Amino acid sequence: MKSISIKGSERESVGKVATKAVRNAGMVPCVIYGGSQPVHFQAEAKAFKSLVYTPNAHTVAIDLGGKKFDAILQDIQFHPLTDAILHIDFFQLSEDKEIIMEVPVKITGTSPGVLLGGVLNLNQRRLKVKALPKDLPDFVEANISELQMGNKLYVTKLPTNNFKLMHPDNTVVCQVKISRAAMKAAQEAAKAEKAATKGKKK
């Protein structure tokens, strides 16, 4: 999985007054969990742009003046009116411990059902995977090459290379639904065939 680097500085004071001062200075208060003890730090708001405002999944390499941590984004709080980032929680990664995180679904192939006028519905845009940090995928591939009209693609049909999908077997990733236009065309074709059959009988 691709990694994003973020540089920040450790915070000594973590009370409400100190946190407000951090935000007023254009910084984001953050904390890293998962280690022997939480690590509080701050970083410029713009440093999180490529991490937060993207559909992609990333690990994060955090550099706090020489102290380095590999982590993943665990939780984020936004201002209800301005959408400004108020606080971010990270979870520290360990090479020998599996981690669960969400990654995007990438559609590949061409569905025969779509070519015939069906509509592809993506039920799951992101899926939870469990793996060691080194095996975390950038995305989960969903090949729709065999999806006919009305077919569904379940998580059990997705390739999993060194990671597990944390979803029930009956979870539908995507499906090809019959569009109104295709349904109308099918009905008209059926009527025409029925009329033709009647004509032959006469």
C-alpha positions as CSV (number, residue, x, y, z in Angstrom):
1,M,0.0,0.0,0.0
2,K,1.2,3.5,-0.8
3,S,2.3,5.7,2.1
4,I,1.9,9.4,2.7
5,S,4.5,11.4,4.7
6,I,3.4,13.9,7.3
7,K,5.8,16.1,9.4
8,G,4.7,17.5,12.7
9,S,5.8,18.2,16.2
10,E,5.0,16.7,19.6
11,R,2.6,18.5,21.8
12,E,3.4,18.9,25.5
13,S,0.1,20.6,26.5
14,V,-3.1,18.8,25.5
15,G,-5.9,20.7,27.4
16,K,-8.7,22.6,25.7
17,V,-6.9,25.9,25.8
18,A,-3.8,24.5,24.2
19,T,-5.8,22.6,21.6
20,K,-7.7,25.8,20.7
21,A,-4.4,27.6,20.3
22,V,-3.1,24.9,18.0
23,R,-6.2,25.2,15.7
24,N,-6.0,29.0,15.7
25,A,-2.4,28.7,14.4
26,G,-3.7,26.7,11.4
27,M,-2.5,23.4,12.8
28,V,-4.4,20.2,13.5
29,P,-4.2,18.4,16.9
30,C,-3.6,14.7,16.5
31,V,-2.9,11.6,18.6
32,I,-1.3,8.2,17.7
33,Y,-2.6,5.2,19.6
34,G,-1.5,1.6,19.5
35,G,2.0,2.0,21.1
36,S,3.0,1.8,24.7
37,Q,1.4,5.2,25.3
38,P,-0.5,7.8,23.2
39,V,1.6,10.3,21.3
40,H,0.1,13.7,20.9
41,F,1.3,15.9,18.1
42,Q,0.3,18.7,15.7
43,A,0.8,19.3,12.0
44,E,-0.3,21.9,9.4
45,A,-3.8,21.4,8.1
46,K,-2.6,21.3,4.5
47,A,-0.4,18.3,5.3
48,F,-3.5,16.1,5.5
49,K,-5.0,17.2,2.1
50,S,-3.8,14.1,0.2
51,L,-4.7,11.8,3.0
52,V,-8.2,13.0,3.9
53,Y,-9.6,14.3,0.6
54,T,-9.1,11.2,-1.5
55,P,-11.0,8.0,-2.2
56,N,-7.7,6.1,-2.1
57,A,-6.3,4.3,1.0
58,H,-2.9,5.0,2.4
59,T,-0.7,4.2,5.3
60,V,1.0,7.3,7.0
61,A,4.7,7.8,7.8
62,I,4.6,10.4,10.6
63,D,7.9,12.2,11.4
64,L,8.0,14.2,14.7
65,G,11.4,15.8,14.6
66,G,13.3,12.5,14.2
67,K,10.8,10.2,15.9
68,K,9.1,8.2,13.2
69,F,5.8,6.2,13.3
70,D,4.0,4.1,10.7
71,A,0.3,4.4,11.2
72,I,-3.2,4.4,9.6
73,L,-5.9,7.0,9.9
74,Q,-8.4,5.7,12.5
75,D,-10.8,8.6,13.1
76,I,-11.3,12.2,12.0
77,Q,-13.5,15.0,13.3
78,F,-14.7,17.9,11.1
79,H,-16.2,21.2,12.0
80,P,-20.0,20.9,11.4
81,L,-20.2,24.2,9.5
82,T,-16.8,24.8,7.9
83,D,-15.7,21.2,7.3
84,A,-12.3,22.2,8.8
85,I,-10.4,19.3,10.4
86,L,-10.7,19.5,14.1
87,H,-8.8,16.4,15.3
88,I,-7.3,13.2,13.9
89,D,-6.7,9.8,15.5
90,F,-4.0,7.5,14.1
91,F,-3.3,3.9,15.0
92,Q,0.4,2.8,15.0
93,L,1.3,-0.1,12.9
94,S,3.4,-3.1,13.9
95,E,5.1,-5.3,11.3
96,D,4.0,-8.5,13.0
97,K,0.4,-7.5,13.8
98,E,-2.5,-7.7,11.4
99,I,-4.6,-4.5,11.0
100,I,-8.1,-3.9,9.7
101,M,-8.8,-1.0,7.4
102,E,-11.1,0.0,4.6
103,V,-9.8,0.1,1.0
104,P,-11.6,1.1,-2.2
105,V,-13.1,-1.3,-4.7
106,K,-11.7,-1.2,-8.2
107,I,-14.0,-2.4,-11.0
108,T,-12.2,-4.2,-13.9
109,G,-13.5,-5.9,-17.0
110,T,-16.6,-5.3,-19.1
111,S,-20.0,-6.8,-18.2
112,P,-22.0,-8.6,-20.9
113,G,-25.1,-7.5,-19.1
114,V,-24.1,-3.8,-19.3
115,L,-23.4,-4.1,-23.0
116,L,-26.9,-5.4,-23.4
117,G,-28.3,-2.3,-21.7
118,G,-28.1,-3.2,-18.0
119,V,-27.0,-0.7,-15.3
120,L,-24.0,-1.5,-13.0
121,N,-24.8,-0.7,-9.4
122,L,-21.8,-0.6,-7.0
123,N,-23.2,-1.7,-3.7
124,Q,-19.8,-1.5,-1.8
125,R,-17.4,1.3,-2.7
126,R,-15.0,0.3,0.1
127,L,-14.4,-3.0,1.8
128,K,-12.7,-3.9,5.1
129,V,-9.6,-6.0,4.8
130,K,-7.4,-7.6,7.4
131,A,-3.7,-8.1,6.8
132,L,-0.2,-7.4,8.0
133,P,0.9,-3.9,7.1
134,K,3.2,-5.1,4.3
135,D,0.3,-7.0,2.7
136,L,-2.4,-4.2,2.8
137,P,-3.7,-3.8,-0.7
138,D,-4.2,-0.4,-2.4
139,F,-7.6,-1.7,-3.6
140,V,-9.8,-4.8,-3.9
141,E,-10.3,-5.8,-7.5
142,A,-13.8,-6.7,-8.7
143,N,-13.9,-8.2,-12.1
144,I,-17.3,-7.9,-13.8
145,S,-16.5,-9.8,-17.0
146,E,-19.0,-12.6,-16.2
147,L,-21.9,-10.5,-14.9
148,Q,-25.0,-11.0,-17.1
149,M,-28.2,-9.0,-16.8
150,G,-29.5,-9.5,-13.2
151,N,-26.3,-11.1,-11.9
152,K,-24.6,-10.1,-8.6
153,L,-21.0,-10.3,-7.6
154,Y,-20.4,-11.5,-4.0
155,V,-17.3,-10.9,-1.9
156,T,-16.5,-14.6,-2.1
157,K,-15.7,-14.2,-5.8
158,L,-13.1,-11.5,-5.2
159,P,-9.3,-12.4,-5.3
160,T,-7.6,-12.1,-1.9
161,N,-3.8,-12.1,-1.9
162,N,-2.4,-12.3,1.6
163,F,-5.4,-10.5,3.1
164,K,-8.9,-11.4,4.4
165,L,-12.2,-9.7,3.6
166,M,-14.1,-8.9,6.8
167,H,-17.6,-9.2,5.4
168,P,-20.3,-12.0,5.4
169,D,-20.2,-14.3,2.4
170,N,-23.5,-13.0,1.2
171,T,-22.3,-9.4,0.9
172,V,-23.0,-8.0,-2.7
173,V,-20.2,-5.9,-4.1
174,C,-22.0,-4.9,-7.3
175,Q,-24.8,-6.1,-9.5
176,V,-26.2,-5.5,-13.0
177,K,-29.7,-4.4,-12.9
178,I,-32.1,-4.3,-15.9
179,S,-32.6,-0.7,-16.9
180,R,-36.0,0.7,-17.8
181,A,-35.0,1.1,-21.4
182,A,-33.8,-2.5,-21.6
183,M,-37.0,-3.7,-19.8
184,K,-39.1,-1.8,-22.3
185,A,-37.2,-3.1,-25.3
186,A,-37.6,-6.7,-23.9
187,Q,-41.3,-6.2,-23.5
188,E,-41.7,-4.8,-27.0
189,A,-39.6,-7.6,-28.4
190,A,-41.9,-10.1,-26.6
191,K,-45.0,-8.4,-28.0
192,A,-43.6,-8.4,-31.5
193,E,-42.7,-12.1,-31.2
194,K,-46.1,-12.9,-29.9
195,A,-47.7,-11.0,-32.8
196,A,-45.5,-12.8,-35.3
197,T,-46.5,-16.1,-33.8
198,K,-50.2,-15.3,-34.1
199,G,-49.7,-14.2,-37.7
200,K,-48.1,-17.5,-38.6
201,K,-50.9,-19.5,-37.0
202,K,-53.5,-17.6,-39.2
